[in-house]
């Protein structure tokens, strides 16, 4: 997608997970709230590395994102009517306050394929 120009700042992804809500301030400091239900959010493309796909969760752009406890969850290519069943990456990490960045491990690399191929049939 990067090579043919279809991966760009308007590309969206749907992240799914069971993690916490955003960090909030309260008595005693910062807190995380867990609802223990599957949730999803839409994030936008930010950057592509050899092993990672970085997504923006910037609320000023209308995006949300992942937080603590979402690690390992899928990030599907597309959102809303354009959402696909293609998993582009698995949530790995983000920023400390769950407000700006979702970094996912790409699943389209040889390294990921070699690992996943031991457990599932790959397309």
C-alpha positions in Angstrom: 0.0 0.0 0.0 2.8 2.4 0.8 4.5 1.7 -2.6 1.3 2.3 -4.6 0.3 5.4 -2.6 -2.9 3.9 -1.0 -1.4 4.1 2.5 -1.5 7.7 3.4 -2.8 10.2 6.0 -6.4 9.5 5.0 -6.1 5.7 5.6 -8.1 4.6 8.7 -7.9 1.5 10.9 -10.3 0.0 13.4 -8.6 -1.1 16.7 -10.4 -3.6 18.9 -9.6 -4.5 22.5 -10.7 -5.0 26.1 -8.3 -2.4 27.6 -8.9 0.6 29.8 -10.4 3.9 29.0 -8.2 6.9 28.8 -6.2 8.0 31.8 -8.2 10.4 34.1 -7.0 12.5 37.0 -8.7 11.9 40.4 -8.0 11.7 44.1 -4.7 10.1 44.6 -3.5 10.7 41.1 -4.1 9.2 37.7 -6.6 6.4 37.2 -7.5 3.9 34.5 -11.1 2.7 34.2 -11.8 -0.8 32.8 -15.2 -1.7 31.6 -14.3 -5.4 30.8 -16.2 -5.2 27.5 -14.9 -5.4 23.9 -14.7 -2.0 22.4 -13.5 -0.5 19.1 -12.2 2.8 17.9 -11.0 4.4 14.6 -7.4 5.6 14.3 -5.6 7.2 11.3 -2.3 6.3 9.6 0.7 8.1 11.1 3.9 6.2 10.1 5.2 2.9 8.7 8.4 1.2 9.9 10.0 -2.2 9.0 8.1 -4.0 11.8 5.6 -1.5 13.0 2.6 0.6 11.9 2.1 3.7 14.0 -1.5 5.1 14.2 -2.7 8.5 15.4 -5.4 8.6 18.0 -5.5 12.4 17.9 -9.1 13.4 19.1 -8.7 16.8 17.3 -8.8 14.7 14.0 -11.8 12.7 15.2 -9.8 9.7 16.2 -9.7 7.5 19.3 -7.3 4.7 20.2 -6.0 2.0 22.4 -4.9 2.0 26.0 -3.5 -0.3 28.7 -4.9 -3.8 28.3 -5.4 -3.6 24.5 -2.1 -5.1 23.6 -2.4 -8.0 21.3 -5.7 -6.8 19.9 -6.3 -6.5 16.1 -6.2 -3.3 14.1 -8.3 -3.9 11.0 -7.6 -2.1 7.7 -10.4 0.4 7.1 -13.2 1.9 9.2 -17.0 2.1 9.0 -18.2 1.1 5.5 -14.6 0.6 4.3 -13.6 -1.7 7.2 -12.2 -5.0 6.0 -11.4 -8.3 7.8 -7.7 -7.7 7.0 -5.6 -7.4 10.2 -2.9 -4.8 9.5 -1.2 -5.0 12.9 -1.5 -6.1 16.5 -1.5 -3.4 19.2 1.8 -3.4 21.0 2.3 -0.1 22.8 1.4 3.5 22.8 2.0 6.7 24.7 1.8 6.8 28.4 -1.5 8.7 28.6 -3.3 6.8 25.8 -4.0 10.0 24.0 -1.9 10.2 20.8 -0.2 7.1 19.5 -1.1 3.4 18.9 2.0 1.4 17.8 1.1 -1.9 16.2 3.3 -4.8 15.2 2.9 -5.4 11.4 1.6 -8.9 10.5 2.7 -8.6 6.8 6.4 -9.1 7.4 8.3 -12.3 6.9 9.2 -12.5 10.6 5.5 -12.3 11.6 4.5 -14.7 8.9 7.0 -17.3 10.0 5.8 -17.0 13.6 2.0 -17.0 12.8 2.4 -19.8 10.2 3.3 -22.2 13.1 -0.2 -21.7 14.5 -2.6 -20.7 11.8 -3.0 -21.2 8.0 -2.0 -18.0 6.3 -3.5 -16.7 3.1 
